[in-house]
């Protein structure tokens, strides 16, 4: 689009918007609009991201598998490992986790060697996934932002979108007090994506944000936690992940909430820390800081990607549901293919399963 117009205006500067922008920028002029003063302020900036390709819905797993090579090439992965532990009463949940996550059962003794604070008297079951890797989320977002700018695109923080209207074959977008024109709009607004659709006069897809809380603890007993795996309670009732010499512990909560600047619920956090303490020998003596983020899901808990059937120039990129980082490269390639870019390599069935029309009655 000539003049001050853009080919693609992307609403949202989290991992969904930045990865989409990086793959669309070689195809035309891209503008990323982020309402907050910094990129990745909401869900993306509050993620304990782990690359585990067998996590999530089947379509998410396909996109995650397709993302592995990109993530490795970007240099954002580091060895972590993943372990599920359960109590005697968790036998059914552990068995299901073993199947779903393709875990290798290990002995309680082996589990305690990997994470020395585990309580051998409490742990009855343990399984490991050796291939899981930590994702440097900050670096990943920086690299995608760099690609956008290198290709001539722009990123505008502190530029919330407040209005959308059709304009000829494209759109006019009011952002940061100014109107810009675009051939297409990419809705990567996370928990707020349905509200962006409403601005455009389109029906919502039924996104539901869920709160996920996190507490940062000092390393238990001053230990070196750098080579510990991420540990998850069977049935995902809590998890603990080493991060920068600290231990991040979450109650793995999933309380439905309205879109907002999330914060941790003290009671929910305390209950989760109690479940964690039940499985370890080191009590929690201090919480250094806590926070929460929103994980947003479509009704079928699968990513929504592609043009709205009622407005082909309005492109959905929403409902990542906590798997945004591990699937971002694969999802962005699919989005680019849908908008006329190179083939993503995904079969037609995967592309069809992502389209928003599946959620229209």
Helices and strands as residue ranges (DSSP letters): E 6-11, H 15-24, G 25-27, E 30-33, G 44-46, E 50-51, H 58-74, E 77-79, E 82-86, G 88-90, H 91-100, E 104-105, H 108-114, E 125-129, E 133-135, H 137-150, E 154-156, E 161-167, E 170-175, E 178-187, G 190-192, H 193-199, E 208-217, G 220-222, E 230-233, E 239-243, E 246-250, E 255-257, H 266-277, E 287-297, E 304-308, E 311-318, H 324-338, H 348-354, G 356-359
